[in-house]
Amino acid sequence: MNNQKTKQQSKQRSSRGSSLLEVPVSLWMVFVVFFMPFLAMGSITLRATLLSLSVHDAIQAAAKARTFNADSADGKSAKTIAREVFEAHTKAFPGLNLSGFDLDIIQTNFTNGQITRSEDTLTAPANTSTNVYQIEASAIATIEPLIPLNRNIVGSIQGLTEPINVNFTSRQMFENAQGLNR
């Protein structure tokens, strides 16, 4: 009888042994299924925010320029300043691939609300008694995931398995409206 009781006790499994077998699988699930996508999305969000701030800083610096298109004895043009500030900011951030950066003039008429967009300088001197003049910067870029996941496992998802395309725009009042035709 005593021998039979010992055999039954030895056949019972230890709950501690079962837990040790489940730990690697559980850790893998937590790391791969939850942590990696959150880390990837966090890095995309950070890079997108930094890109947005770069466009905003570039347009603020360009709004103080004396001329829009041509460098002069008074200083650099708004286009030159905007591009230099934008490129200086974005060089510090890996994973950003810039497709384009553009600076335009937005002219809004007080009386009829008509909005005119110009990619180049104004053809006539600015008339600040009837119009408001702004400049607008636009940046088009792709943001690479921090750690690109395998496309075969999760499919094609922008931000996780392939780059995400973004476009940021910022406007600012141009301080020297008379310089918009130079």
Secondary structure, DSSP 8 states (H G I E B T S, - for coil): -HHHHHHHHHHS--HHHHHHHHHHHHHHIIIIIIIHHHHHHHHHHHHHHHHHHHHHHHHHHHTT-SBSSS-BTTB-BHHHHHHHHHHHHHTTSTTEEEEEEEEEEEEEETTT--EEEESS--SS---TTTEEEEEEEEEEEEE--SS---HHHH---BTTTB-EEEEEEEEEE-S-GGGGG-
